[in-house]
Structures are given as C-alpha cells and as structure tokens.
Amino acid sequence: MSGSPLLDNLQSRPPISRLRERDIDLLICSELYFPESPLHHLLLGNWNGGVAEFAGAWVSVSYPGSDGETDIAVSYKSGSKSLALLIEDKIDAEYQPHQPERYQARAEQWRKDMSSGSHVETILLAPEDYFETEGSDIFDRQVSYEEEVEILAEASDQRTRFLARALQDGRRSLAQSYVALRSDATTAVWNAIWEMSNSATTQLRMKSPGSKPARAGFIYFYEAEGASAVETQRRVHIVYKPAHGNADLQFANMQEETLRNAIGSLLDSDMAVAQAAKSASIRIKVPVVDFGTAPEEQEDAIRQGLLASERLRQFFIENRPLELILPP
C-alpha cells in the first residue's frame, strides 16, 4: 500500500482506461522493436520456417494513389527473401465499405512492387468473435487478440506483459461495444441456432453466442470434435453461413483447383468445391436464414444448416483431406 488514497485508486484500475484501435497499433508497433518479443513468432507463422530477421514496423501506412490506409505494416527478411505483412486492427468498429477487398488489392500492389523472392500477406487482428463478421475470411490470415494475449502474458519482460493486459482491456471494451450495438433480431437467431445445435449436433461444440450485433453472420465451429482449430493448426474450419445458405469446410490459403484435384472423387453428390477469397471450401448448399426474421419461423432451415455442418465434420474425420493435400 502506498498510503495515498489517490495512488491506491490508480493501482486498482487498468493502466489504459479506454483502449482504442490507434492505441493498439502504437503498442504493437513498439513491441515489435523488442527483438525477443513473442509477437514475432506469431506474425511470422510458417514463413521461412518461422525464422527471419525483423526489418521494421510502421503505423498508418498509405501512399499516393493507394486505396485506403494500412493500420500496421511489418517487414521481415531472410537473405534475399522478404515478408511484408499488412495488418488491419479491429476492436469496436465495423468494416468500412469493401475494406477487406481493398486490403487484398493493396497487397497485390505490394507484390508487384517487391522482388520475386518476396511474400505479402494481409492479416486481420481482432477478437475471435469478430471473425464471424462477413468479409473477415478475405484476409489471408486471422490472428485473435485472445491468442496474442496468451503468448504475451507468458513473457518475462514487464513491457510485454503490459501489452497483454492492454489487449485484455481492449477485448473488454469490445464486449461493451457489442452491448451497445446489439441487434435483438440477430441475437435471437444466433441463440436459436445454438440451442438447436446443443440438441441436434452436439459434436460441433458451438459456443454460447451471447449478444450479437447485426453484422455477425458467420458461425465458426472452432471447437468441433475431431476438427477443432487446435487439431488442424487453424488450417481448416467448419463454417456455417446462414445468410448465404452455405455450410463450408474451409481450407485456409488454398486454391479451388488444388482442393478439387485432391478430394473431388470423395465428395457426395450435394457437395461442391468453391473458392472463398483466399480459402477453398467443400460446400453444401442449405436454406438461407434471415437474421431479421423470428427464428421460430425458420427452424427447418436452421436444422438443415447444422446437419450439413455436422456432415462436413464427419467428412473431414473420415477422409482426412489435409493428409491428401499435404502428404508427409
């Protein structure tokens, strides 16, 4: 105890009382200039075996003639090869019009400008719930605040642990924003899907949705038995897209042709291979669900969507398509 009521009061509150996206951008940029930061491993992913030299990080990057601004640009190098990451940070704001598509267009400009040994990726940095937002799968990779906090909190450096706490506070801010943006109609449909999944498709292990804003339209079964994000190293997800009438087994960073050549002969008659931004999917068409209509009027459509998602889970377990596409 300090003996000062004012200081004691400060000790009980977060260092940053209201975290904004710009704050996170600056904190992350600063952290990346620390050579031992675990963020480097997270951002590098599988590129160059996860080993490279940090070459720089920049906040609010834009160029004359470019369409929009990149929140954080990060560069790594290894010999003659280089990696550029264009990161969009989301915490409590909806996408601007065509924002994910504009990130991909910007990345394509970077690819043309950089040498042949270079690689460019777009990354969405956001709370895991935000990945349900339509358009999120257009980014090459998704990195969650939750995953980031977990690895930062284990660091011995006080500054890195401070960043972990700041991101936790940011996650809390988002939860508060969701309450403000809550759509009763959307939340009702999500809850109906969750309740039906709990009884009809328990092995999908759908998480309790809580409050949802109107933009939340994709349901990721991250913990599905036998096909969870941990088991597939986040390379494959089962995604139910009610408003689009799709149930997808989605393979990250894959081309439709590659997936079709590997597993096309194994598909049931109502399954098809489709491209979804940078991902390829095994898709089953299902009835469309309207998030503005009472769920009681759409129970059969919801049931068909969930059962199709469960079929895709079983397909993944029985056929192990990753092993066909990526042999040892």
Secondary structure, 3 states (H helix, E strand, C coil): CCCCHHHHHHHCCCCCCCCCHHHHHHHHHHHHCCCCCCHHHHHHCCHHHHCCEEEEEEEEECCCCCCCCEEEEEEEEECCEEEEEEEEECCCCCCCCCHHHHHHHHHHHHHHHCCCCEEEEEEEEECHHHHHECCHHHCCEEEEHHHHHHHHHCCCCHHHHHHHHHHHHHHHHHHHHHHHHECHHHHHHHHHHHHHHHHHCHHHCCCCCCCCECCECCEECCCCCCCCCCCCCCCEEEEEEHHHCEEEEEECCCCHHHHHHHHHHHCCCCEEEEEECCEEEEEEECCCCCCCCCHHHHHHHHHHHHHHHHHHHHHHHHHCHHHHHCCC
